[in-house]
């Protein structure tokens, strides 16, 4: 359970987050390029312009 965890600046390139529950996680400047985020609840994730999302990531999944 990564809910509300501070992962700011973390390098999660190619990480498998499929079993994580990162709702409300702090992702400021986090690199998620290539991370497996299919079916992951990223609603309310805090992010900024430096946050790198996986290719094709649907940012509407961030809405609370």
GIQUIPE-V350622 format. One record per residue. PHI is phi as a letter, one per 30 degrees, with the letter a starting at -180 (NA if undefined). D_LAST is the distance of its C-alpha to the last C-alpha in Angstrom with 1 decimal. Layout:
BEGIN
phi=PHI d_last=D_LAST
phi=PHI d_last=D_LAST
END
This chain:
BEGIN
phi=NA d_last=18.0
phi=c d_last=16.6
phi=e d_last=13.6
phi=i d_last=13.5
phi=d d_last=16.6
phi=c d_last=17.9
phi=c d_last=18.8
phi=e d_last=19.3
phi=i d_last=22.2
phi=d d_last=22.6
phi=c d_last=24.3
phi=c d_last=22.6
phi=e d_last=24.5
phi=i d_last=25.2
phi=d d_last=23.5
phi=c d_last=22.7
phi=c d_last=19.3
phi=d d_last=19.6
phi=c d_last=20.0
phi=d d_last=17.6
phi=b d_last=14.5
phi=d d_last=12.9
phi=e d_last=9.4
phi=i d_last=9.0
phi=d d_last=12.2
phi=d d_last=14.0
phi=b d_last=15.1
phi=d d_last=17.0
phi=i d_last=19.9
phi=d d_last=19.4
phi=c d_last=21.3
phi=c d_last=19.8
phi=e d_last=22.3
phi=i d_last=23.6
phi=d d_last=21.3
phi=d d_last=20.8
phi=b d_last=17.0
phi=d d_last=17.6
phi=i d_last=15.6
phi=c d_last=13.8
phi=d d_last=10.3
phi=c d_last=8.9
phi=e d_last=5.2
phi=i d_last=4.9
phi=d d_last=8.5
phi=d d_last=10.6
phi=b d_last=13.0
phi=b d_last=15.8
phi=d d_last=18.4
phi=d d_last=20.4
phi=d d_last=17.9
phi=c d_last=19.6
phi=c d_last=17.7
phi=d d_last=19.8
phi=e d_last=21.6
phi=i d_last=19.9
phi=d d_last=16.4
phi=d d_last=13.9
phi=d d_last=11.5
phi=d d_last=9.4
phi=d d_last=8.4
phi=c d_last=6.5
phi=d d_last=3.8
phi=d d_last=0.0
END
